[in-house]
Amino acid sequence: MRETKEFNQIEYINNYIKKKYDRINLVVPAGSKQVIKSRAAQKGKSVNQYINELIDNDLKNSKEKKGDKKMKKFEIVKTTAEISWKERDEIKEGCTMYDVDPEKIASFGTKEEAEKELKKYKTDVCASGSLFTVEEFSIQENEYDEDGEWIGGGDIWKFTPMEIFVVDKETRKTIAKVKTYEEAEEAAEEYEGDAGADIAFCE
């Protein structure tokens, strides 16, 4: 017949404490123990509860202060969009702003620095069959915590300019420089040259 081990309440409690809690040995200056016990009693707590409360409050305050430290960054971002021939009127400055996977190119502490860097980049439009691929660069303002984790933002300050050229088909001389594909088509239709006009994305 199997012997049933008698339940040991103290052993059970000690094992539970080992699993659920960490033990810290606290050393305080001589005479402080009674002061701590009295202060804990005034608050209606045990010494252990009182010390844990102090630690919890300090950790909480530390996290709140950490969260208050925000870093504002002005970032150069590349965004891309594919636009069909049917939707070509959408080709204008900012048409790539809904790119869900933008590429961060550079980051600066001030908008002025970012604007200076943005001048090095140009909007590019490539036509292939009935599809246009537009690539733009912009300045986005974002906020990060001190660990570099994104907090918020996404506001766009500036895009690289959209420049579309209307040129004579024969001489390739520029007739007009506009900011939207719709304007380019209008300028091409109004051109009275014998050879007619083309729309180009670079001079």
C-alpha positions in Angstrom: 0.0 0.0 0.0 1.4 3.4 -1.1 2.1 5.8 1.7 0.5 9.2 1.4 3.0 12.0 2.2 1.6 14.4 4.8 0.9 17.9 3.5 3.5 20.4 4.8 2.0 23.9 4.8 5.3 25.6 5.5 7.2 23.8 2.8 4.4 24.6 0.3 4.6 28.3 1.2 8.4 28.4 0.9 8.3 26.7 -2.5 5.6 29.1 -3.6 7.7 32.1 -2.5 10.7 30.8 -4.4 8.7 30.5 -7.6 6.9 33.8 -7.4 9.3 36.2 -5.7 13.0 37.2 -5.7 14.6 37.7 -2.3 16.9 40.7 -1.6 19.0 41.0 1.5 18.8 44.6 2.7 21.5 46.2 4.9 20.7 49.6 6.5 22.7 51.8 8.8 22.5 50.9 12.6 19.4 52.5 14.1 17.5 52.8 10.8 15.6 49.5 11.2 13.3 50.9 14.0 12.8 54.2 12.1 11.7 52.2 9.0 9.4 50.0 11.0 7.7 53.0 12.6 7.2 54.7 9.3 5.8 51.6 7.8 3.4 51.2 10.8 2.2 54.8 10.3 1.2 53.9 6.8 -0.5 50.7 8.0 2.0 48.5 6.1 4.6 45.9 6.9 8.3 46.8 6.4 8.3 44.6 3.3 5.2 46.3 1.8 6.6 49.7 2.7 10.0 49.1 1.0 8.3 47.6 -2.1 6.0 50.6 -2.4 9.0 53.0 -2.3 10.8 50.9 -5.0 7.7 50.7 -7.2 7.1 54.4 -7.0 10.7 55.2 -7.9 10.6 52.8 -10.9 7.3 54.3 -12.1 8.7 57.9 -11.9 11.8 56.8 -13.8 9.7 55.4 -16.6 7.6 58.5 -16.8 10.7 60.7 -17.0 12.2 58.5 -19.7 9.0 58.8 -21.7 9.2 62.6 -21.5 12.5 62.7 -23.3 11.6 63.1 -26.9 13.8 63.7 -29.9 12.5 65.5 -32.9 14.0 64.4 -36.3 13.6 65.8 -39.8 14.2 63.0 -42.1 14.8 62.7 -45.9 12.4 60.0 -47.1 12.1 58.4 -50.5 8.5 57.4 -51.6 7.4 55.6 -54.7 4.1 55.2 -56.6 3.0 53.4 -59.7 0.3 55.3 -61.7 -1.6 53.9 -64.7 -2.1 55.7 -67.9 -5.8 56.1 -67.0 -4.9 57.9 -63.8 -2.1 60.0 -65.3 -3.7 63.2 -64.0 -2.6 62.1 -60.6 1.1 62.8 -61.5 1.8 65.8 -59.5 3.9 66.8 -56.5 3.1 64.7 -53.5 1.5 61.8 -55.5 3.7 59.3 -53.7 2.8 60.3 -50.2 0.7 57.2 -49.5 3.6 54.8 -50.0 3.3 52.3 -47.1 7.0 51.4 -47.2 9.0 54.6 -47.4 12.8 54.5 -47.4 14.6 56.7 -44.9 17.6 58.3 -46.6 19.0 60.7 -43.9 18.1 62.2 -40.5 18.7 65.7 -39.2 18.1 67.7 -36.0 16.8 70.8 -37.7 14.5 71.5 -40.7 17.1 73.8 -42.1 19.6 71.0 -42.3 17.1 68.7 -44.0 16.1 71.4 -46.5 19.7 71.8 -47.5 20.1 68.1 -48.0 16.8 67.8 -49.9 18.2 70.1 -52.7 20.6 67.2 -53.7 17.7 65.0 -54.7 15.3 65.2 -57.6 11.9 63.7 -58.4 12.0 61.0 -61.1 9.2 59.9 -63.4 9.7 56.8 -65.6 7.2 55.8 -68.2 7.0 52.2 -69.3 4.2 51.2 -71.6 0.9 52.3 -69.9 2.5 52.6 -66.5 4.3 55.5 -64.8 6.7 55.0 -61.8 7.1 58.1 -59.7 9.9 58.5 -57.2 9.9 61.5 -54.8 11.9 62.7 -51.9 10.5 64.6 -48.9 11.2 65.9 -45.4 9.2 64.2 -42.7 9.1 65.3 -39.1 9.1 62.4 -36.6 9.5 62.1 -32.8 11.5 59.3 -31.1 12.1 58.4 -27.5 15.6 58.2 -26.1 15.9 54.6 -27.1 15.2 55.5 -30.7 11.7 54.1 -30.8 9.2 56.0 -32.9 6.6 57.9 -30.9 4.7 59.9 -33.5 4.8 62.4 -36.3 4.9 61.7 -40.0 4.1 65.3 -41.0 5.5 66.2 -44.4 7.2 69.6 -44.8 8.4 69.6 -48.3 8.7 67.4 -51.5 11.3 67.6 -54.2 9.7 69.7 -57.0 7.8 67.9 -59.8 9.0 69.2 -63.2 7.4 68.1 -66.5 8.6 69.4 -69.8 6.6 70.0 -73.0 9.1 69.9 -76.0 8.9 70.2 -79.7 8.9 66.7 -81.3 11.5 67.7 -83.9 13.8 70.2 -82.3 13.3 68.9 -78.7 13.3 72.5 -77.7 11.4 73.1 -74.4 8.0 74.8 -75.0 6.8 74.8 -71.4 7.8 73.6 -67.9 4.9 72.6 -65.7 4.2 70.9 -62.3 1.5 68.4 -63.3 0.8 65.9 -66.1 -2.6 67.5 -66.7 -0.9 70.9 -67.3 1.6 69.2 -69.6 -1.1 67.7 -71.7 -2.9 71.0 -72.0 0.3 72.8 -73.1 1.0 70.1 -75.6 -2.5 70.4 -77.1 -2.2 74.1 -77.4 1.2 74.1 -79.1 0.9 75.2 -82.7 4.3 74.0 -84.0 4.2 71.9 -87.2 5.9 68.9 -85.6 3.7 68.8 -82.6 4.8 68.3 -78.9 6.0 65.6 -76.7 5.9 65.3 -72.9 9.2 64.6 -71.2 10.4 64.3 -67.6 13.8 65.8 -68.2 15.2 68.5 -70.4 
